[in-house]
Amino acid sequence: MKYYIIVGEASGDLHASNLMKALLKTDSEAEFRFWGGDLMQAVGGTLVKHYKELAFMGFLEVIMNLRTITKNLAYCKKDIKDYQPDCLIFIDYPGFNMRIAKWAKIEGFKTQYYISPQIWAWKENRITAIKRDVDKMYVILPFEKEFYENKHAMPVEFVGHPLIDAIENRPPIDEVAFRKAHQLDDTPIIALLPGSRKQEINKMLTVMLSVVKTFPDYQFVIAGAPSQSSEFYKPFIKKEKIHFVENCTYDLLSVSHAALVTSGTATLETALFKVPEVVCYKTSWISYLIGRQLVKLKFISLVNLILNKEEVTELIQGDFNTNRLTKELTYILKGPKREAQLVAYQTLETQLGGSGASKKVAELIYNSLN
């Protein structure tokens, strides 16, 4: 079978690469052409465009890059037509993928969506397009199945969360060697995960690093995003006890005592590594005010959304400041709040459905095509 896969960010690259590996085990003749990243390229096939060329964040940035986005859409459609795949696989990235899905359905291509757009958070009206343009939907969060089937009468497959596989299947780490390789001493580590896009990282790190002097018995380590060069982070690494690691966030989390994490998939990754965390989020006031009108959720972190209660503290916009961050970080370094988070993480993993998501999706896709 010929598979055409489209992702638009680092997390999609990770999950798509694991899906590709699983497809190769299920379909020995699998061929891949894709918009993705280095992890997908390592599996094999043809990379059409790297996700680093596709990441536009926020309403203003999207508007400013409309011409580029329009060109990418046109090029993608032509490339799919030339390749004539047996199946299109969309992974998250809805702003782009839903437009391609609409066109692809009209053209007669088979369309499968792995990792649903978060229409339960905002743009719920996308359900009309999804029901029209997507042949099969595979969801990774337990409440998504109920959302699709009970609220919108659309059958979907809950396959479990692929992060569990990604974490379970990673090679073991030698902590002593890791610390030595990155010039880290023996003091406990507080991981800083400030996001993946430049404007986001700038906002988040400025506040995250403002608490360093209050915690002299800890060392702070910035996790560099694969979408950014190490040069970009240099202005932030000025003080003692501030370190930087590149492209090894999972290794960092596996040896960390606590973490400050920008809202997104990283909040769930941190929880699955059993690292107590404070969830942070800040954007421009314009984007925040628009977002608050559009997004109707009790929580912003996946951890709290899945558990349906606030187990990890969320510091949003004005609450994300030096004083509040210092206070909340202190709570998770030791004491009852730290222990409560660790207990909640066990419940979280159970609710996510266990391992094997990539294998399940690969088999479901292959069987649906046969």
Stockholm file with secondary structure:
# STOCKHOLM 1.0

chainA/1-370         MKYYIIVGEASGDLHASNLMKALLKTDSEAEFRFWGGDLMQAVGGTLVKHYKELAFMGFLEVIMNLRTITKNLAYCKKDIKDYQPDCLIFIDYPGFNMRIAKWAKIEGFKTQYYISPQIWAWKENRITAIKRDVDKMYVILPFEKEFYENKHAMPVEFVGHPLIDAIENRPPIDEVAFRKAHQLDDTPIIALLPGSRKQEINKMLTVMLSVVKTFPDYQFVIAGAPSQSSEFYKPFIKKEKIHFVENCTYDLLSVSHAALVTSGTATLETALFKVPEVVCYKTSWISYLIGRQLVKLKFISLVNLILNKEEVTELIQGDFNTNRLTKELTYILKGPKREAQLVAYQTLETQLGGSGASKKVAELIYNSLN
#=GR chainA/1-370 SS CEEEEECCSHHHHHHHHHHHHHHHHHCTTCEEEEEECHHHHHHCSEEEEEGGGTCCCHHHHHHHTHHHHHHHHHHHHHHHHHHCCSEEEEESCHHHHHHHHHHHHHHTCCEEEESCCCTTTSCGGGHHHHHHHCSEEEECSHHHHHIIIIIHCCCCEECCCHHHHHHHTSCCCCHHHHHHHTTCCSSCEEEEECCSSHHHHHHHHHHHGGGGGGCTTSEEEEEECTTSCHHHHGGGCCSTTEEEEESCHHHHHHTCSEEEEESSHHHHHHHHTTCCEEEEECCCHHHHHHHHHHCCCSCSSHHHHHHTSCSSCEEEGGGCSHHHHHHHHHHHHSSHHHHHHHHHHHHHHHHTTCSCHHHHHHHHHHHHHC
#=GC SS_cons         CEEEEECCSHHHHHHHHHHHHHHHHHCTTCEEEEEECHHHHHHCSEEEEEGGGTCCCHHHHHHHTHHHHHHHHHHHHHHHHHHCCSEEEEESCHHHHHHHHHHHHHHTCCEEEESCCCTTTSCGGGHHHHHHHCSEEEECSHHHHHIIIIIHCCCCEECCCHHHHHHHTSCCCCHHHHHHHTTCCSSCEEEEECCSSHHHHHHHHHHHGGGGGGCTTSEEEEEECTTSCHHHHGGGCCSTTEEEEESCHHHHHHTCSEEEEESSHHHHHHHHTTCCEEEEECCCHHHHHHHHHHCCCSCSSHHHHHHTSCSSCEEEGGGCSHHHHHHHHHHHHSSHHHHHHHHHHHHHHHHTTCSCHHHHHHHHHHHHHC
//
